[in-house]
Amino acid sequence: MKAIEKVIKDAVAANKYKSGMKEVLQSAKGSKLVIVSKSIDSEDRVKLDEQAKAAGVAVYEFDGNSVQLGKLCNKPFRVTAIAIKGASDAEIKAVMADK
């Protein structure tokens, strides 16, 4: 769980992320990793998986709900999905290994 939190916090600090379904779907192509919370609805999850697969981006299921993901992003509201743009390949491998 530590690796994913670090990647999210670094991306938020550097402003190298997009949050929210619309934003994530639009920016999936230029992203390195897409993170979804457990509380994402199945319809949105299918759309997101298709977009990510087409763009060749890994999808990570965050082990928490959208409120917890929102807190990690320093947002006072729920966040069901975020797209990370500024993370190194090593960080992404570490996150995917943590699954």
MOGI-V363528 format. One record per helix or strand of 2 or more residues. SS is the DSSP state (H for helix, E for strand). FROM is the first residue (numbers start at 1). LEN is the number of residues. If there is no record, write none. Layout:
ss=[SS:SS]
from=[FROM:FROM]
len=[LEN:LEN]
This chain:
ss=[H:E:H:E:H:E:H:E:H]
from=[2:17:21:33:42:58:66:81:89]
len=[12:3:10:4:14:4:7:4:10]
